[in-house]
């Protein structure tokens, strides 16, 4: 169930001053004017076709025991009930998929983290944190509190977080930052703590037409992929064989938003080019040029290492084995 903290009941006899009423109505009117320009932009952003690789696999009917589906904690940004309603939309989809989910204001981050710690102690299950704007700031603070209690975080997603962000803590297994580099309301470019060993991916959507701070968290293409990743977490190993490499890139105009988890090294063979590697690994050529900072037509040398973006996939899809319960 989606749980929203209840405020204390106010005295029924207490009267609201005219100044408070006028201030609130004024804020709503101003916010409405800002949002009037957003629907067309949001529609443009949502019109992109979701990558085919994001379809969640059907659960195996022969699994001996049900793995914990996990808990998801979502956080809105400032004036979240007006500007971060995409978090509520995503929460509804997560709940309908059968996963426990909370959606809260970033201002009660510490309270929710304390409750999450108690819940994990009573019944350990994978934890996912997703936050928009200041909610992204909250997600990293939340993770720091869990780190102090030796509790891992399976996935953190920050969506156009605030500029001044804490570093990504070491207890986070997978991290994604989806942001607008030059946005004054967000634009936070998160960096991990030194020695971070998890999966790291940073996606700058600032070149996509119509994507704004007030609609980026409402994009269906992002919701669909995040839901798939959340559903796959219990069956997806936190650590894979081989090296996990951080990736960063700017999504070109009109390109599809594909949320890879991290990068993996690929060794160049004689005759390989970035174009042949893009075909081999089924990734866009522009992604290889940006991630590796190599021009499109540059010659590659045998045994040269190239970073290729990848999706983490359930263990059963790799080996046919069921993962152990966390």
N, C-alpha and C positions, 0 to 999 in steps of 0.2 A: 504493500500500500504506500502511496505517496503521503509522507507525513510532514506537515508544516507546523512549527511550534505555535502554540496558542498563547496569545497575549492575555494578561490579567484582565478580568472584566472591570470595566470602568463603572463608577457609581452612576446609576441611571439618572440621578438627580443633578449630576454635573452638567452644566451648560457649556456649549462650545461658543467662544467669542466670535463676533462678526469678523474680526481681523483674521482669525484662524481659517474661517470658511473662505473668505476672499482670497487668502494666500494659497490655499489648497486648489481652489478652482482656477486661479491664475496659473499655477504650475501645470495643471492638467491641460489647459488650453495651449500654453506654450509648447508643452511636450507633444501635443497633438499636431501642432503646426510643423514641428520637426519631423514627425513620423509620416506626415502626408507625402513627403518627397521620397520616402523609403520603399513603399510597395513596389514601384516599378523597378527599382534597383534590385530588390530582393527577388522579384520574379525573374530578372535576368540571371541572377546568380543561381537560382534553383533550376533554371532551364537546362543546365548541363546534364548530360547523360552520366549516370553513375557507372564506374568501372565494373566490368563483368566479374572481376575477381572478388567483389565484395559480397557475393551471395553466401549466406551461412550454410554450412553443410548440415544435412539432416542428422539428428542424433541417432546413435547406434542402438537398435532395440535389444542388442545382446549384452549391453553393459551390465556387469554384475551388480554394481552399486551406483547410486546417483551421486555425482559430484556436486559440491556446494556451488550454487549459481553465483554467489558473490553478493556484495552490497555496493550500491552506487550512490555517491553523494554529489549533488549538483548545487552550484552556488551562482546566484544572480549578482550583477554588479550594482553600482550606485543607482538609486531609483529603479531598482530591478523589476518592480511590478509594472513599470512602463517600458523600460528600455531593454530588459533581458528576458522577455517572455518566451524566447526560443528555448530557454532552459526548461520551462514548463512543458512545452511541446515535446521536447526530447524525453523528458521524464515520463510523459504519458506513453510514449512508444516503448520505453524500457519496461514500464510496469505491465503493459499489455503482453510483453514477451515473457513475463513470469519472473522478473528479477526484482529484488527489493531495492527501492529507490527513494531517496529524500531529495527535496529541493528547498533551499533556504536562502536567506539573505546573507551576504558576506559578513555582515556586522555581528553575527552570532557564530562565527567560525570556531572559536575556542570551545564554546558550549557543545557544538555538534561533534567536534573532535574528541572531547571527553566521553561523550556517549558512544562514539564509534569504538573507542578503546575498550569500554566495558562490554560492548556487544561482541567484539572480537575475542576477548578473554573467555566469554561464555560459550561462543560458537565460532571458531575461526573460519573465515571465508574470504575469498579474494576481494580486495578493496579497489574501487575505481573512483577517482576524483575528477570532476569536470567543472570548470569555472569560466564565466565570461567577464571581461573587464576586471573590476576589483575582485570578482569571484575567482579569477585566476590567481591573483595574489593570495587570496584565502587558501586555495588548493595547495600551494607550496608551503604555507605556514602550517596547514593541517598535516602535511606529510612530515614536517619537521617534528611535530608533536608525536606522531606515530614512531618516528625514528628513535626518539628518546625512550620509547617503550619497547624497542626491538620488534616493531610490527612492520612487515613489508607492505608496500603499495604496488598493486599489480599494474595499474595504468593511471597516468595523469594526463589530462588534456586541458590546455589553457587556450581560450579563444579570445584573441586580441586583448591580452592582459595589459595591466597598467605598465607604464614605462619603468618605474623603479621596482624591480622584482628581486626577491631573494634568489639565491642560487638553488639549483635542483639538488635535493639531498640524495645521499647514497642509497637509501632504502627503496628507491623507486625503480621498478623493473623495466617499465616502458614509459616513455614520455613523448608527447607531441605538442608543439606550439603552432597554432594556426593564427596568423596575425597579419596586420597591415602596417608595414614598416614605418610609414611616415604619418600615421594617424595620431592626432593630438590627444584623443580620448583613450587610446590604447597604445599599440605599437611596441609593447614590451618584447624585447629579444632576449629570451632566457638563456642562461649558460649553466652548465652543470658544475658541481663541485669537482675539484681536481681529483683525478683518479676514478671518476664515475665509470662504472662497468655495464650499465644498463643500455637499453635501446633508446636512441635519441633521434628525433626527426623534427625539423623546423620548416614550416611552409609559409612563405610570404605571398599573400593573395592581393597585394596592393595594385597589381596591374590588371586585375579582373574588373571589367566594366560593371559599375553599379554596386560593388561590394563595399559596404560601409560598416562602421563600428556598431551601428544600431540595427544591422540586419545580418551580419556575418554569422551570428549564433543561431539564426533561423534557417540556414541553408539546408534543404532536404538532402543534398548530396553528401554533406558532412554528417548529418544525423544517421543516414542509412549505413554509412561505413562505420561510424562509432558503435552503432547498435550491433553490427556484425562482430566487431572486435570484442565487445563486452560479452556477447553470448559464447564466444570461442575461448575466452580466458581460462575457464576451468580445464579445457582440453589442450591448451597451448602451453608448452614448456617455457618457463621464464628464461632458461638458459639453453641455447642451442649449441650443437657442435660447431666449432669455427668462431671466427672473430666477428663481433658486432661493431660496426663503425657508424659514427654519427653522420647524418646527412642534413644539408641545408640548401635550399634553392628558392628561387622566385618563380611562381607559376606564370607562364607567358599568357598574354591576352587570348581569350577564347579556348585555352587548353582546359582539359578536364582536370578536376581536383582529385588526385589519387593519393590517399593517405598511407604511404609506405611506413613501415615500422622502424627501419634502420637500413644501413648499407652492409654489403658483404664484399669481400675481396674477390676479384676475378683475375686470373693470370692470363696475360696476353700470349697468344700463340702466333707463330709466323703467319703473316697474311691478314691478321685481324685488324679491323678498323673500328672506330666507335660505332659506325653504322652497322657493321656485322654483329658487334656485341649487343647493340640495341635490339636487333632482330632475334638473336639467340636467347636473350633473357626477357624478351617481350616488354621492354621499357622504352619510353620516348627518348629519342636521340638528344633532345634538348636537356633532359635530366642528366644524362651522362656528361655532357659538356659542362654543365653548371657545377655538378657535384665534384667533378675531378679538375675543374678549371683548365680544361684542355679545349682548344679550338676544334670546331667540327671536322675540318679537313686535315688535322695534324696527324703525322705519321706516328704509329705506335711501334714499340720495340718488343721483341720476344722476351717473355718473362717479366715484362712490366706489369705492375699491379694497378688495376682499375677498380674503383668502387662502384658497385651496382646496387640500386635500391631494391629492397625486398619486402614482402609481406611475411610475417610470422604465420605459420599454419598449424592446425592441430596435429598433435603427435601421431594420431591414427592415420592421418593423410600421408605421413612420411614413412612410418614403419609398420602400420597396421596394429600397433599396440595401443592399449588404453593407458592414459596417464594415471599415476598414483594420486590418491586423494591428498590435497595439501593439508 
